[in-house]
């Protein structure tokens, strides 16, 4: 009993600190109400809980971890942007994404997810990123939109033109082609900025009877996080395979850390690729 009480006190204290740090107007009563949530973690559990991060474990946040019990026929793997410009050493963005891709073993981990999903007969959906000539005529853009257009990232000659596509920066990483081109993987229409609001991913998932998603791909704090947020808004359960993602790392700006914090606060859970593969392998 004391452990549970201590856990509630610790949770309220942590939430007060969080509220103060972000300057929220959340009332103390609202913070206290959080402590009354069912199945609070004990003080000992809060002190020892860890979560996979890159190549090891890190202390977990003192917040609920709902988890997701995979259901055959309801779960799918969604991969964003498994394309050369992100994941190939010859890609135009490798200079800023390469260190994170290498550190996380992102290429290998995405491959493991593909392989495990196919073995378990779990549907795979790809949400790609393409830019056509008319997209370069946009009248305004965000910071990284400007950059992507400037370096011709994900460029294609047209929606119905495949000439020059094979082996280009917009093409799939060669390692993934057997999975993506197997006639079963669903490739959605392209998203144009970061999230799936501008493509048909949610529709395709709904039409396939999917309500649970294991999410991975590129890049962690841009397209993956944007897909996570929109899928949650659309009512899907989502887990992120965090080491099957990567992000740009610039002086003073760690895109992967920014994404990981938000994954933990938003998703049903954050798994390593190994954890995801094990759960897919046990799916019956």
Backbone bond lengths (Angstrom), bond angles and torsions (degrees), N, CA, C in turn:
res aa  C-N    CA-C-N  psi(-1)  N-CA   C-N-CA  omega(-1)  CA-C   N-CA-C  phi
1 X - - - 1.470 - - 1.526 110.37 -
2 X 1.366 115.41 -43.78 1.464 119.23 179.96 1.519 111.71 -61.51
3 X 1.353 115.08 -37.84 1.464 118.76 178.64 1.517 111.34 -61.50
4 X 1.339 116.35 -42.93 1.466 120.52 179.57 1.519 110.63 -64.83
5 X 1.345 116.26 -42.49 1.465 120.09 179.09 1.521 110.39 -64.21
6 X 1.327 115.70 -43.85 1.466 119.22 178.27 1.521 111.28 -61.57
7 X 1.348 115.56 -36.61 1.465 119.68 179.14 1.511 110.75 -63.15
8 X 1.368 115.64 -41.57 1.469 119.03 179.39 1.524 111.00 -64.94
9 X 1.339 115.47 -43.09 1.467 119.31 178.79 1.517 110.27 -62.57
10 X 1.341 116.82 -43.00 1.462 120.65 179.78 1.519 111.16 -63.96
11 X 1.345 116.01 -39.75 1.457 119.67 -179.44 1.514 111.41 -65.56
12 X 1.357 115.77 -43.60 1.472 119.29 177.90 1.521 110.39 -62.17
13 X 1.339 116.91 -43.41 1.464 120.89 179.21 1.515 110.93 -59.97
14 X 1.331 116.38 -45.46 1.467 120.41 179.59 1.517 111.66 -63.56
15 X 1.325 115.64 -40.49 1.466 119.03 -179.48 1.529 110.69 -68.75
16 X 1.347 117.01 -37.56 1.463 119.37 176.64 1.526 110.27 -60.29
17 X 1.331 115.43 -43.97 1.467 120.07 178.70 1.512 110.81 -61.17
18 X 1.356 115.91 -43.77 1.458 120.13 179.14 1.512 111.23 -62.48
19 X 1.330 115.90 -44.85 1.470 120.62 179.81 1.524 110.39 -60.08
20 X 1.341 116.04 -45.05 1.461 120.05 -179.68 1.517 111.34 -62.86
21 X 1.360 115.96 -39.91 1.457 119.75 -175.94 1.510 112.61 -69.27
22 X 1.338 117.71 -28.66 1.461 119.89 -178.79 1.519 112.34 -101.21
23 X 1.341 116.37 1.49 1.452 119.32 175.40 1.513 113.33 68.14
24 X 1.323 118.28 30.73 1.466 121.38 -177.61 1.519 110.22 -76.29
25 X 1.337 116.22 160.32 1.461 121.84 175.56 1.525 111.09 -99.48
26 X 1.323 115.66 13.92 1.450 119.72 179.29 1.523 109.49 -56.35
27 X 1.324 117.84 134.11 1.458 121.63 -178.15 1.512 110.80 -79.25
28 X 1.324 115.17 158.54 1.459 120.21 177.23 1.524 109.66 -61.62
29 X 1.333 116.29 -35.39 1.465 119.39 178.74 1.521 110.85 -61.27
30 X 1.344 116.05 -40.11 1.462 119.38 179.58 1.516 110.36 -66.93
31 X 1.333 115.76 -39.47 1.459 119.37 177.76 1.518 110.45 -63.50
32 X 1.340 116.46 -43.41 1.457 120.36 179.66 1.518 111.17 -62.25
33 X 1.323 116.16 -35.77 1.464 119.84 179.83 1.517 111.62 -61.43
34 X 1.329 116.21 -32.10 1.469 120.36 178.06 1.520 110.55 -59.88
35 X 1.332 115.85 -36.09 1.457 120.20 -178.20 1.520 112.30 -68.06
36 X 1.328 116.95 -17.66 1.457 120.72 -179.10 1.515 112.91 -90.27
37 X 1.346 116.56 3.95 1.457 119.71 177.23 1.517 109.60 -60.74
38 X 1.351 117.71 147.30 1.460 120.14 -178.81 1.519 112.27 -63.67
39 X 1.342 115.78 154.16 1.463 124.39 175.57 1.525 113.24 52.44
40 X 1.340 118.08 53.67 1.467 118.39 177.91 1.512 109.95 -66.91
41 X 1.315 116.75 151.58 1.446 120.28 177.13 1.520 109.10 -75.04
42 X 1.313 117.06 149.34 1.450 120.67 177.95 1.520 109.39 -77.25
43 X 1.348 115.68 164.50 1.457 119.42 178.52 1.523 110.60 -61.07
44 X 1.341 115.83 -38.16 1.462 119.56 179.24 1.520 111.00 -66.23
45 X 1.346 115.88 -42.20 1.458 120.18 178.73 1.521 110.66 -63.14
46 X 1.337 116.46 -42.07 1.462 120.50 179.98 1.521 111.35 -62.39
47 X 1.330 115.19 -34.97 1.459 119.63 -176.91 1.520 112.36 -76.27
48 X 1.340 117.18 -26.36 1.466 120.26 -173.63 1.520 113.90 -110.26
49 X 1.330 118.87 -8.12 1.459 121.50 -176.74 1.524 110.73 -65.28
50 X 1.332 115.95 136.18 1.461 120.85 177.54 1.523 109.92 -131.11
51 X 1.315 114.84 166.71 1.456 121.24 179.61 1.530 108.03 -143.79
52 X 1.335 116.43 147.08 1.462 119.01 -177.73 1.524 110.54 -66.91
53 X 1.335 115.48 136.69 1.462 121.03 178.94 1.518 109.28 -144.92
54 X 1.330 116.41 114.03 1.456 123.04 -178.60 1.533 109.70 54.06
55 X 1.332 118.49 -107.52 1.461 119.85 -174.72 1.519 114.39 -102.98
56 X 1.320 117.60 11.94 1.464 118.71 -177.92 1.513 111.42 -163.15
57 X 1.337 115.62 -157.03 1.447 121.67 -179.20 1.521 110.12 -107.92
58 X 1.314 116.02 152.44 1.458 121.72 172.94 1.517 108.23 -136.41
59 X 1.325 116.81 160.44 1.457 120.91 178.47 1.521 109.55 -60.00
60 X 1.307 115.92 135.45 1.460 120.20 179.91 1.520 110.43 -82.89
61 X 1.331 115.90 160.42 1.459 121.24 176.83 1.535 109.51 -75.45
62 X 1.332 118.12 146.44 1.469 121.38 -179.66 1.532 111.38 -80.95
63 X 1.317 115.74 57.69 1.462 122.16 179.76 1.522 108.15 -132.05
64 X 1.339 117.64 162.25 1.470 119.59 179.87 1.520 112.10 -57.61
65 X 1.322 114.20 150.31 1.462 121.54 177.00 1.532 107.42 -128.41
66 X 1.333 117.02 86.45 1.471 120.48 -170.94 1.522 114.35 -60.15
67 X 1.330 117.60 -35.67 1.455 120.50 -177.00 1.525 111.09 74.59
68 X 1.320 115.21 178.53 1.466 120.50 178.42 1.524 108.24 -150.86
69 X 1.312 116.44 120.70 1.457 122.35 176.88 1.522 108.11 -89.86
70 X 1.321 116.32 112.58 1.457 120.47 -174.68 1.522 111.35 -65.40
71 X 1.323 115.26 137.81 1.466 121.77 179.21 1.523 108.91 -121.17
72 X 1.305 116.16 121.59 1.470 121.14 179.43 1.525 109.93 -57.80
73 X 1.303 116.46 132.97 1.456 121.19 -179.57 1.514 113.97 89.74
74 X 1.345 116.09 -13.40 1.463 119.92 -179.44 1.521 112.24 -114.17
75 X 1.336 117.38 -16.39 1.458 120.99 -174.87 1.526 110.75 -102.62
76 X 1.321 115.12 145.59 1.467 121.98 175.81 1.520 108.94 -139.79
77 X 1.320 115.24 158.01 1.468 121.73 171.62 1.526 107.33 -101.34
78 X 1.320 116.35 128.77 1.468 122.20 178.14 1.529 108.46 -116.25
79 X 1.323 115.82 125.07 1.464 121.78 178.95 1.526 108.86 -117.17
80 X 1.315 116.17 126.30 1.462 120.29 176.77 1.524 110.23 -99.19
81 X 1.312 115.29 134.75 1.472 123.39 169.62 1.535 115.63 51.00
82 X 1.332 118.92 53.85 1.472 119.79 176.67 1.529 110.72 -81.61
83 X 1.324 115.50 58.44 1.462 122.84 -166.86 1.527 112.62 -116.50
84 X 1.317 114.97 159.47 1.460 121.42 -173.52 1.518 114.07 -59.29
85 X 1.326 117.57 -38.72 1.461 118.91 -175.35 1.523 112.47 -62.76
86 X 1.334 117.67 -24.18 1.452 121.90 174.64 1.532 112.92 -92.10
87 X 1.332 116.20 -43.95 1.465 120.51 -162.78 1.518 115.46 -107.14
88 X 1.318 118.09 -13.26 1.459 121.05 179.11 1.525 109.92 -91.83
89 X 1.319 115.45 146.10 1.467 119.26 175.93 1.521 111.18 -64.50
90 X 1.333 116.81 -16.39 1.465 121.43 177.36 1.532 112.20 -95.20
91 X 1.333 117.21 -0.21 1.458 120.66 -178.54 1.522 112.21 -68.60
92 X 1.331 116.31 151.96 1.467 119.75 -175.95 1.527 112.71 -67.50
93 X 1.341 117.24 -20.15 1.470 119.89 -177.99 1.522 112.96 -103.59
94 X 1.338 117.04 5.79 1.459 119.68 -174.79 1.524 112.44 -59.12
95 X 1.309 117.77 -32.75 1.460 121.05 -177.31 1.519 113.52 -56.35
96 X 1.331 117.80 -38.09 1.470 119.98 -179.22 1.523 112.87 -100.43
97 X 1.338 117.75 -24.30 1.463 120.67 -179.42 1.526 112.76 -96.25
98 X 1.322 116.79 -24.05 1.448 121.23 -174.74 1.522 115.05 -54.15
99 X 1.342 119.12 -46.34 1.461 118.93 -179.69 1.521 113.46 -57.89
100 X 1.331 116.94 -41.65 1.466 120.45 179.61 1.525 111.34 -71.13
101 X 1.337 117.03 -40.32 1.468 121.37 177.20 1.523 110.16 -59.51
102 X 1.326 115.91 -42.81 1.457 120.97 -179.47 1.522 111.65 -68.91
103 X 1.329 115.96 -45.92 1.470 120.76 -178.23 1.527 111.45 -62.20
104 X 1.324 117.16 -42.14 1.466 121.65 -177.42 1.526 112.92 -81.06
105 X 1.346 116.24 -11.46 1.473 120.43 -170.84 1.533 109.76 56.88
106 X 1.309 114.49 43.11 1.467 121.28 -174.38 1.517 112.41 -60.52
107 X 1.328 117.40 -44.75 1.464 120.14 -178.62 1.525 110.22 -59.86
108 X 1.314 116.73 -47.17 1.455 120.83 -179.84 1.529 111.57 -66.38
109 X 1.327 116.92 -38.20 1.463 120.12 -177.62 1.530 112.38 -70.49
110 X 1.321 116.63 -39.05 1.468 118.75 174.95 1.521 109.74 -63.42
111 X 1.323 116.62 -40.28 1.459 120.61 176.52 1.523 111.07 -58.44
112 X 1.324 117.29 -42.36 1.466 121.30 178.58 1.523 111.70 -63.23
113 X 1.329 116.95 -38.69 1.464 120.30 177.91 1.526 110.96 -65.49
114 X 1.333 116.29 -45.61 1.470 119.84 176.30 1.528 110.08 -54.99
115 X 1.315 115.47 -51.48 1.462 121.49 -175.08 1.528 110.99 -60.90
116 X 1.333 116.60 -44.95 1.459 120.99 -177.70 1.525 111.75 -68.23
117 X 1.330 116.48 -40.17 1.461 120.00 178.76 1.521 110.74 -63.12
118 X 1.325 116.63 -42.79 1.460 120.25 -179.72 1.529 110.93 -65.59
119 X 1.321 116.81 -41.21 1.464 120.53 178.60 1.530 111.59 -63.42
120 X 1.320 116.15 -37.10 1.462 121.08 -177.95 1.518 112.56 -86.79
121 X 1.327 117.11 1.25 1.464 122.52 -177.62 1.529 111.46 57.89
122 X 1.330 114.49 41.16 1.464 121.87 176.82 1.520 108.22 -98.42
123 X 1.327 118.93 129.64 1.470 121.05 -178.08 1.526 112.41 -59.82
124 X 1.313 115.07 143.83 1.469 121.73 177.78 1.521 108.88 -119.64
125 X 1.321 115.66 133.73 1.455 122.27 179.35 1.529 108.57 -123.04
126 X 1.322 115.57 135.62 1.461 121.82 177.98 1.523 108.72 -112.95
127 X 1.327 115.54 128.57 1.470 121.15 174.48 1.525 107.19 -111.01
128 X 1.345 117.27 99.01 1.469 120.49 -173.52 1.523 112.97 -87.55
129 X 1.307 114.97 169.69 1.466 122.46 179.16 1.527 107.63 -123.57
130 X 1.333 116.83 114.37 1.461 121.01 178.42 1.518 109.74 -129.50
131 X 1.318 115.72 146.41 1.454 121.39 170.77 1.528 109.06 -123.76
132 X 1.325 114.90 131.66 1.458 122.21 178.60 1.530 108.70 -105.52
133 X 1.330 118.07 166.35 1.471 119.66 -177.68 1.528 114.03 -51.58
134 X 1.347 116.93 -38.44 1.474 117.35 -177.67 1.531 112.33 -69.15
135 X 1.353 117.57 -21.26 1.463 119.60 178.16 1.526 111.71 -68.91
136 X 1.324 116.54 -22.15 1.461 119.91 179.73 1.535 111.83 -78.82
137 X 1.312 116.59 -0.88 1.457 120.12 177.83 1.514 113.65 -97.92
138 X 1.349 117.52 7.79 1.455 120.85 -179.99 1.527 110.83 -57.12
139 X 1.336 116.31 141.85 1.468 122.19 -176.70 1.522 113.21 -81.27
140 X 1.307 118.34 -20.32 1.468 120.96 176.65 1.522 108.44 -152.88
141 X 1.328 115.10 154.78 1.458 120.98 -176.63 1.524 110.17 -152.52
142 X 1.326 115.34 156.74 1.454 120.77 172.34 1.523 110.09 -78.50
143 X 1.332 115.59 175.16 1.465 121.47 -173.23 1.524 112.74 -55.16
144 X 1.330 117.23 -51.70 1.455 119.04 -175.74 1.523 112.69 -80.25
145 X 1.329 117.67 -20.95 1.468 119.17 170.90 1.528 109.52 -62.80
146 X 1.340 115.57 -44.39 1.460 120.08 177.92 1.524 110.29 -58.36
147 X 1.334 115.30 -45.39 1.456 119.92 -178.65 1.534 111.27 -64.25
148 X 1.325 117.29 -46.28 1.467 120.09 -178.04 1.520 111.64 -61.57
149 X 1.320 116.91 -40.58 1.465 119.28 178.26 1.533 110.87 -69.96
150 X 1.306 116.21 -35.55 1.465 119.84 -178.96 1.520 111.54 -64.14
151 X 1.341 117.16 -37.27 1.461 120.12 -177.74 1.539 112.33 -97.81
152 X 1.343 115.91 10.15 1.477 122.51 177.43 1.525 112.61 60.79
153 X 1.312 116.02 36.91 1.457 120.83 -179.13 1.520 110.68 -70.61
154 X 1.333 116.85 133.40 1.468 124.12 177.46 1.527 113.49 62.62
155 X 1.305 118.24 20.18 1.467 120.74 -176.88 1.530 112.12 -70.14
156 X 1.330 114.55 138.09 1.464 122.65 171.95 1.523 108.19 -132.07
157 X 1.322 116.41 157.80 1.464 120.23 -177.20 1.518 112.47 -74.66
158 X 1.319 117.48 -22.48 1.455 120.91 178.93 1.507 110.04 173.74
159 X 1.327 116.20 163.26 1.463 121.11 -176.54 1.520 112.24 -63.65
160 X 1.325 117.73 -31.07 1.460 121.78 -177.43 1.525 112.70 -110.48
161 X 1.328 115.65 11.75 1.465 120.43 -178.61 1.528 109.25 -109.69
162 X 1.319 116.54 120.00 1.463 120.68 179.05 1.527 112.68 -101.53
163 X 1.321 116.76 -6.79 1.456 120.47 178.83 1.534 109.67 -59.66
164 X 1.311 115.95 129.19 1.456 120.76 179.03 1.519 114.29 81.99
165 X 1.327 117.00 -1.42 1.470 119.67 -177.13 1.523 111.77 -77.59
166 X 1.318 117.03 -43.67 1.454 121.04 -175.78 1.537 111.63 -59.10
167 X 1.303 116.02 122.10 1.456 121.08 -179.74 1.513 115.19 81.69
168 X 1.326 117.28 -1.43 1.465 120.98 179.96 1.526 110.44 -76.61
169 X 1.318 116.29 175.40 1.454 120.42 177.62 1.513 113.02 -64.36
170 X 1.331 116.78 -25.46 1.464 121.00 179.92 1.523 112.64 -82.94
171 X 1.327 116.51 -14.06 1.464 121.29 -177.46 1.527 110.22 -74.37
172 X 1.340 114.36 161.77 1.465 119.99 176.74 1.533 109.99 -66.51
173 X 1.315 115.40 150.68 1.454 119.03 169.52 1.530 107.46 -59.08
174 X 1.312 116.62 135.00 1.467 121.07 -173.80 1.529 112.37 -53.96
175 X 1.314 117.10 -37.15 1.465 122.43 -179.31 1.518 112.62 -58.11
176 X 1.345 116.49 -29.87 1.460 120.47 -173.71 1.531 114.07 -92.78
177 X 1.301 116.95 -10.11 1.469 119.66 -173.24 1.530 113.84 -59.13
178 X 1.336 120.21 -39.91 1.472 118.57 178.26 1.530 113.07 -59.32
179 X 1.325 117.59 -32.86 1.465 120.80 178.76 1.532 111.33 -76.71
180 X 1.329 115.62 -44.68 1.463 120.03 -174.22 1.519 111.87 -74.37
181 X 1.327 116.36 -33.15 1.468 120.49 -176.73 1.522 113.14 -98.29
182 X 1.339 117.22 25.15 1.464 119.69 -176.87 1.525 113.66 -85.03
183 X 1.339 117.19 1.79 1.460 120.26 179.19 1.518 113.90 85.83
184 X 1.329 117.05 -4.27 1.468 121.30 -179.69 1.523 112.54 -112.98
185 X 1.325 116.50 -33.61 1.467 120.50 -179.40 1.524 110.16 -65.70
186 X 1.322 115.70 134.74 1.466 121.49 179.12 1.526 109.26 -91.94
187 X 1.315 116.62 118.70 1.463 122.01 175.09 1.524 107.36 -102.74
188 X 1.306 116.68 114.58 1.456 120.62 -177.07 1.530 110.68 -77.38
189 X 1.309 115.35 173.71 1.458 119.53 170.10 1.533 107.52 -65.85
190 X 1.330 118.09 158.27 1.471 119.37 -173.99 1.518 113.47 -72.72
191 X 1.324 115.21 145.52 1.466 118.71 166.54 1.527 106.69 -86.04
192 X 1.303 116.62 153.48 1.465 120.29 -169.82 1.524 114.56 -108.98
193 X 1.317 116.84 -26.71 1.455 118.43 178.48 1.534 106.73 -115.05
194 X 1.332 117.48 -87.90 1.462 119.49 178.58 1.529 112.90 -132.83
195 X 1.328 117.06 -39.53 1.458 120.40 -174.67 1.511 113.56 -96.72
196 X 1.363 116.43 172.47 1.459 121.85 -177.83 1.531 114.08 -87.41
197 X 1.328 116.21 9.56 1.464 118.18 179.76 1.521 111.98 -60.05
198 X 1.346 116.92 -29.12 1.461 121.09 -176.48 1.521 113.05 -95.79
199 X 1.345 117.73 5.37 1.468 118.21 175.44 1.525 111.17 -127.19
200 X 1.332 117.09 -169.80 1.462 120.60 -172.66 1.523 113.23 -106.52
201 X 1.336 117.81 24.09 1.461 120.16 -178.04 1.521 112.12 -58.70
202 X 1.337 117.64 -51.58 1.467 120.01 -177.34 1.531 110.69 -59.81
203 X 1.315 116.76 -41.12 1.471 120.72 178.58 1.526 110.36 -61.09
204 X 1.327 116.90 -47.99 1.461 120.67 -178.42 1.529 111.28 -62.46
205 X 1.316 116.79 -40.25 1.458 119.96 177.22 1.527 111.11 -63.50
206 X 1.322 116.79 -45.82 1.469 120.77 -179.94 1.529 110.77 -61.47
207 X 1.307 116.55 -44.56 1.464 120.86 -178.09 1.537 111.62 -65.06
208 X 1.329 116.34 -23.09 1.465 120.45 178.11 1.529 112.03 -92.44
209 X 1.325 116.71 2.10 1.455 121.07 178.74 1.523 114.09 76.29
210 X 1.320 115.68 23.14 1.465 120.74 -176.96 1.525 110.98 -89.27
211 X 1.328 115.76 134.64 1.465 120.64 174.90 1.525 112.27 -130.15
212 X 1.345 116.87 -6.87 1.457 122.12 178.30 1.527 109.51 -122.85
213 X 1.317 116.36 139.44 1.466 120.70 -176.94 1.518 110.44 -132.73
214 X 1.327 116.09 130.93 1.465 122.40 164.50 1.522 105.48 -99.11
215 X 1.312 116.40 115.64 1.463 122.52 -169.85 1.523 111.35 -106.95
216 X 1.333 115.84 137.04 1.465 121.33 177.94 1.521 108.45 -156.44
217 X 1.327 116.53 177.81 1.467 120.39 177.23 1.504 112.24 122.76
218 X 1.315 115.30 -155.04 1.459 122.21 -175.64 1.530 110.34 -125.03
219 X 1.328 115.13 154.31 1.445 123.91 -20.47 1.515 108.87 -100.60
220 X 1.325 116.17 161.18 1.458 121.60 -164.40 1.525 114.68 -54.98
221 X 1.330 116.99 -51.96 1.467 119.74 -174.01 1.516 113.40 -93.03
222 X 1.328 117.32 1.55 1.462 120.65 -179.87 1.527 109.45 -112.16
223 X 1.314 117.63 -90.54 1.466 120.00 -173.92 1.519 113.16 -70.24
224 X 1.337 117.84 -39.76 1.467 119.00 -179.73 1.520 110.46 -64.68
225 X 1.315 116.82 -49.94 1.464 118.82 -179.87 1.530 111.70 -63.86
226 X 1.320 117.61 -39.03 1.464 120.32 178.83 1.525 110.95 -64.92
227 X 1.342 116.82 -38.71 1.466 119.83 175.52 1.522 110.66 -65.43
228 X 1.327 117.20 -41.29 1.458 120.74 177.37 1.520 110.81 -56.63
229 X 1.315 116.43 -50.44 1.463 119.99 -176.82 1.530 111.96 -61.72
230 X 1.317 117.36 -43.77 1.459 119.63 -177.88 1.527 111.62 -70.68
231 X 1.322 117.40 -39.90 1.465 119.36 178.46 1.527 110.87 -63.49
232 X 1.324 117.10 -37.59 1.460 119.87 175.10 1.527 110.92 -63.12
233 X 1.321 116.59 -43.42 1.463 120.56 178.33 1.533 111.73 -62.85
234 X 1.319 115.79 -28.52 1.456 121.28 -179.99 1.531 112.29 -85.22
235 X 1.330 117.02 -0.35 1.455 120.00 174.28 1.514 116.38 93.01
236 X 1.337 117.95 15.35 1.457 121.16 177.70 1.531 110.26 -89.03
237 X 1.337 115.96 148.97 1.460 121.14 166.02 1.523 106.59 -81.80
238 X 1.314 116.91 133.43 1.465 119.27 -176.72 1.525 111.01 -135.32
239 X 1.327 115.00 131.73 1.459 123.15 169.13 1.523 106.92 -116.31
240 X 1.312 117.09 141.39 1.460 121.27 177.42 1.528 109.30 -105.26
241 X 1.332 116.05 128.08 1.468 121.40 170.63 1.521 106.13 -85.40
242 X 1.309 116.13 90.44 1.470 121.25 -163.11 1.515 114.39 -67.33
243 X 1.340 117.82 -31.20 1.466 117.28 179.73 1.529 111.94 -86.80
244 X 1.320 116.48 4.02 1.465 121.00 169.73 1.523 108.98 -99.88
245 X 1.327 115.26 27.17 1.463 123.70 173.39 1.528 107.19 -134.26
246 X 1.301 116.22 174.59 1.467 122.37 174.61 1.524 107.00 -163.62
247 X 1.317 116.08 167.98 1.467 119.26 -176.67 1.519 110.79 -150.00
248 X 1.314 114.35 165.37 1.462 120.42 176.13 1.522 109.80 -68.36
249 X 1.315 114.95 140.96 1.453 120.72 174.36 1.518 108.14 -124.61
250 X 1.329 115.00 116.22 1.454 122.41 -179.38 1.523 108.56 -120.33
251 X 1.306 119.05 161.28 1.469 120.28 178.82 1.522 111.96 -53.54
252 X 1.320 116.11 116.30 1.457 120.89 179.42 1.511 114.62 82.76
253 X 1.327 117.82 -3.11 1.462 121.20 -176.82 1.529 109.45 -134.69
254 X 1.337 115.72 105.77 1.454 121.41 179.54 1.527 108.40 -105.87
255 X 1.327 115.83 99.03 1.456 120.42 -177.12 1.513 113.13 -63.49
256 X 1.335 117.04 -32.51 1.463 119.17 -178.38 1.526 111.89 -69.63
257 X 1.332 116.52 -43.80 1.461 119.79 178.21 1.528 110.75 -62.40
258 X 1.325 116.50 -41.23 1.468 120.27 178.12 1.524 110.62 -59.43
259 X 1.329 116.58 -42.91 1.461 120.60 179.98 1.514 111.45 -67.67
260 X 1.324 117.08 -43.30 1.463 120.51 -175.83 1.524 111.38 -60.83
261 X 1.314 116.79 -42.96 1.468 120.73 178.15 1.529 109.99 -57.89
262 X 1.316 116.35 -45.43 1.462 119.45 -179.12 1.524 112.61 -71.28
263 X 1.330 117.92 -35.53 1.467 119.86 173.89 1.528 109.96 -54.89
264 X 1.329 115.08 -48.59 1.475 119.52 -175.64 1.520 111.87 -64.90
265 X 1.320 116.86 -33.95 1.460 120.10 -178.05 1.527 113.42 -83.52
266 X 1.328 116.97 -18.03 1.459 120.19 -173.94 1.525 114.28 -110.32
267 X 1.314 117.55 -44.03 1.460 121.29 -170.83 1.534 111.86 -76.36
268 X 1.336 115.19 164.15 1.467 119.44 174.17 1.523 110.40 -64.15
269 X 1.324 115.78 -31.24 1.459 120.15 176.34 1.526 109.02 -168.00
270 X 1.319 115.25 165.89 1.459 122.62 174.08 1.527 106.30 -123.27
271 X 1.324 116.50 118.94 1.465 121.68 -178.56 1.517 110.07 -114.44
272 X 1.299 115.71 156.45 1.449 120.49 166.51 1.527 107.63 -78.90
273 X 1.322 116.45 166.61 1.464 119.35 175.09 1.526 110.37 -61.48
274 X 1.331 117.05 -40.83 1.466 120.48 179.81 1.521 111.08 -60.00
275 X 1.331 116.88 -41.83 1.467 120.53 177.67 1.528 110.71 -64.77
276 X 1.324 116.22 -41.20 1.466 120.73 179.66 1.525 110.89 -63.71
277 X 1.327 115.59 -44.27 1.467 120.50 -179.48 1.529 110.53 -62.56
278 X 1.314 116.40 -41.86 1.468 120.17 179.42 1.517 111.28 -62.60
279 X 1.314 116.98 -43.08 1.459 120.79 -179.12 1.527 111.06 -68.79
280 X 1.327 117.36 -37.52 1.457 120.08 175.94 1.527 110.97 -66.61
281 X 1.324 116.76 -37.69 1.466 121.04 -179.27 1.518 111.67 -67.65
282 X 1.345 116.00 -30.35 1.465 120.84 -179.71 1.521 112.85 -87.36
283 X 1.305 117.26 -0.57 1.461 120.95 -176.19 1.528 109.90 -71.75
284 X 1.314 116.20 128.65 1.473 120.96 179.39 1.517 110.38 -126.21
